[in-house]
Amino acid sequence: MFYYVLKYVLLGPLLRVSFRPRLEGLENVPDEGPAIVAGNHLSFSDHFLMPAVLHRRITFLAKSEYFTGPGVKGKLTAAFFRAVGQIPVDRSGRGAARAAIEEGLGVLAKDELLGIYPEGTRSHDGRLYKGRVGVAAMALRAGVPVIPCAMVGTFEIQPPGRRLPRMGRVTIRFGKPLEFSRFAGMENERAVLRAVTDEIMYAILDLSGQEYVDMYAPDAKALAAEQGAPDESSDEGRTQGGV
């Protein structure tokens, strides 16, 4: 219930007034039945803006750190994510990916929308990074379509490291559903999972217009740190991509 109060009474109207999101392709999101919405991830604001514009409830797999933070802020953050029905996923350990997939399949089994960021983390510099294959594994095992989504402009209003968003306008684009029935029964083949994931990432890239980097985001961030690159997650860092 809190999800709908937040969406229609508290946070949703505020977001729509503050950021005036332009919507493109909303008709591509099915009115009923299970589906995966796979998007780029540029900002903490993404967690709020996409659900605010969808007519249906969407459940995201959220990193477990949102539920275990210290102090008052940590408790408030955890309470918020639990109240809106988001699922904590432990990203550490060998079984983490398998556990996340099972959680996602549970959402789809209830004919609901599942939201996922295939990059696995926020982009630190506004570029689009290589997707992880969990999204493909869920799509093939559940036999559901994948709707690519591009958040455009959220990096500029709230890049990683900025606590509160700036005022600005964003665009949210939903692409045509991708279906992968041609790969039915092949969900255990690594090459197939890679090919499906790359097709999903290409669709997101086509919608977002970002620069693509064929590297996992955490690896790219670590490499940039080793090379002494400027911290692009700060307000003083470079702002690019998603335009």
C-alpha positions in Angstrom: 0.0 0.0 0.0 2.8 2.4 0.8 4.1 1.9 -2.7 1.0 3.4 -4.2 0.7 6.1 -1.6 4.3 7.1 -2.4 3.7 6.9 -6.2 0.4 8.8 -6.5 0.3 11.0 -3.4 3.8 11.8 -2.0 6.8 11.3 -4.1 5.4 10.7 -7.6 3.7 14.2 -8.1 6.8 15.9 -6.7 9.1 14.1 -9.2 6.8 14.9 -12.1 6.7 18.6 -11.2 10.4 18.9 -10.4 11.8 17.0 -13.4 9.0 17.1 -15.9 10.0 13.7 -17.4 9.4 13.3 -21.1 8.0 9.8 -21.8 8.7 7.9 -25.1 7.5 4.4 -25.9 5.4 3.9 -22.7 3.0 1.8 -24.9 5.8 -0.8 -25.2 5.3 -1.8 -21.5 2.6 -4.5 -21.4 -0.5 -3.7 -19.4 -0.4 -7.1 -17.8 1.7 -10.3 -17.5 5.3 -10.8 -16.6 8.1 -8.8 -18.2 11.6 -7.5 -17.5 12.4 -3.8 -17.8 16.1 -3.6 -18.3 17.7 -0.1 -18.1 20.9 1.9 -18.0 21.8 3.1 -14.6 23.2 6.6 -14.3 21.9 8.0 -11.0 20.3 7.2 -7.7 17.3 9.1 -9.0 16.7 6.3 -11.5 15.2 4.2 -8.7 12.4 6.7 -8.3 11.8 8.3 -11.7 11.1 5.1 -13.6 8.5 3.7 -11.2 6.9 7.1 -11.0 6.0 7.1 -14.7 5.0 3.5 -15.1 1.3 2.6 -14.7 2.1 -0.8 -13.2 4.0 -1.6 -10.1 7.6 -2.6 -10.7 9.9 -4.5 -8.4 13.7 -4.0 -8.5 16.5 -6.2 -7.3 18.3 -3.7 -5.0 21.8 -4.1 -3.6 21.7 -5.4 0.0 23.8 -2.4 1.1 20.6 -0.3 0.9 19.2 -2.4 3.7 22.2 -2.6 6.0 23.5 1.0 6.2 24.5 2.3 9.6 22.8 5.0 11.7 19.6 6.8 11.3 20.1 7.4 7.6 20.7 3.7 7.0 17.6 2.7 8.9 15.5 5.2 7.0 16.9 4.0 3.7 16.2 0.3 4.6 12.7 1.1 5.8 11.9 3.0 2.5 13.2 0.2 0.2 11.3 -2.5 2.2 8.1 -0.4 2.2 8.1 -0.1 -1.5 8.6 -3.8 -1.9 12.2 -3.9 -3.3 14.2 -7.1 -2.9 17.7 -7.0 -1.3 20.4 -8.9 -3.2 23.7 -9.8 -1.7 26.3 -9.2 -4.5 29.2 -10.8 -2.7 30.0 -14.5 -2.7 29.9 -17.3 -5.3 26.2 -17.9 -5.0 25.2 -14.2 -5.2 24.3 -14.2 -8.9 22.3 -17.5 -8.6 20.4 -16.1 -5.6 19.5 -12.9 -7.5 18.2 -14.9 -10.4 16.0 -17.0 -8.2 14.6 -13.8 -6.6 13.9 -12.3 -9.9 12.2 -15.4 -11.2 10.0 -15.3 -8.1 8.7 -11.9 -9.1 8.1 -12.9 -12.7 6.2 -16.0 -11.5 3.6 -13.7 -10.0 3.0 -12.1 -13.4 4.7 -8.8 -12.3 7.2 -6.4 -13.8 10.8 -6.9 -12.8 13.3 -4.0 -13.0 16.9 -4.7 -13.4 20.1 -2.8 -14.3 22.2 -5.2 -16.4 25.4 -3.2 -15.7 25.1 -4.2 -12.1 25.9 -0.7 -10.7 25.7 2.9 -11.5 27.9 4.3 -14.3 30.6 6.5 -12.7 31.1 8.6 -15.9 27.9 8.5 -17.8 28.9 5.9 -20.3 27.2 2.5 -20.9 29.1 -0.5 -19.7 29.0 -4.2 -20.5 25.9 -6.1 -19.2 26.0 -9.1 -16.9 24.2 -12.2 -18.1 21.7 -12.5 -15.2 19.1 -10.6 -17.2 19.4 -13.1 -20.0 19.2 -16.1 -17.7 16.0 -14.8 -16.2 14.4 -13.9 -19.6 15.1 -17.4 -21.0 14.1 -19.4 -17.9 10.9 -17.5 -17.4 10.2 -17.1 -21.2 9.3 -13.4 -20.8 10.0 -10.4 -22.9 12.6 -7.8 -22.1 11.7 -4.1 -22.5 14.8 -2.0 -22.9 14.7 1.4 -21.1 17.0 4.4 -21.3 17.2 7.1 -18.6 18.4 10.3 -20.3 19.6 13.2 -18.3 19.6 11.7 -14.8 23.4 11.7 -14.7 23.4 15.4 -15.2 20.9 16.0 -12.4 22.4 13.6 -9.9 25.7 12.0 -10.8 27.1 9.4 -8.3 28.5 11.2 -5.3 25.9 14.0 -5.3 23.5 13.7 -2.4 20.6 15.7 -3.7 19.5 16.1 -7.4 19.7 19.3 -9.3 16.6 20.7 -11.0 16.5 19.6 -14.6 14.4 17.8 -17.2 14.9 14.1 -18.0 13.7 11.7 -20.7 12.6 8.1 -20.1 12.5 5.9 -23.2 11.0 2.4 -23.5 11.9 0.4 -26.5 10.0 -2.4 -28.2 9.9 -5.6 -26.3 12.6 -8.1 -27.1 11.7 -11.7 -27.1 14.1 -14.7 -27.2 11.9 -17.7 -27.7 14.4 -18.8 -30.4 16.8 -19.6 -27.6 14.3 -21.7 -25.5 16.0 -24.5 -23.6 19.5 -22.9 -24.1 19.6 -21.0 -20.9 22.6 -22.9 -19.6 24.8 -22.1 -22.6 27.2 -19.3 -21.8 27.5 -18.2 -25.4 23.8 -17.8 -25.7 23.5 -15.9 -22.4 26.2 -13.5 -23.6 24.6 -13.0 -27.0 21.1 -12.3 -25.5 22.7 -9.8 -23.0 24.6 -8.0 -25.7 21.4 -7.7 -27.8 19.6 -6.2 -24.7 22.5 -3.8 -24.1 22.6 -2.7 -27.8 18.9 -1.9 -27.6 19.5 0.2 -24.5 22.4 1.9 -26.2 20.3 2.7 -29.2 17.7 4.4 -27.0 20.2 6.3 -24.8 22.8 7.4 -27.3 25.6 6.8 -24.7 29.1 5.9 -25.5 29.6 2.2 -25.0 32.5 0.6 -23.2 33.1 -3.2 -23.6 34.1 -3.6 -19.9 32.3 -4.2 -16.7 31.6 -0.9 -14.8 33.4 -1.8 -11.6 36.5 -2.8 -13.5 36.5 0.4 -15.5 36.2 2.5 -12.3 39.0 0.6 -10.7 41.2 1.1 -13.8 40.4 4.8 -13.8 41.4 5.1 -10.1 44.7 3.3 -10.8 45.5 5.6 -13.6 44.8 8.6 -11.5 41.8 9.8 -13.5 39.6 12.6 -12.1 36.8 11.4 -9.9 33.9 11.7 -12.4 31.4 10.8 -9.7 31.8 14.1 -8.0 30.1 17.4 -8.9 33.4 18.7 -10.2 33.9 15.7 -12.5 33.1 15.4 -16.2 29.4 15.2 -17.1 28.7 13.3 -20.3 26.5 10.7 -21.8 22.8 10.1 -21.8 22.0 13.1 -23.9 
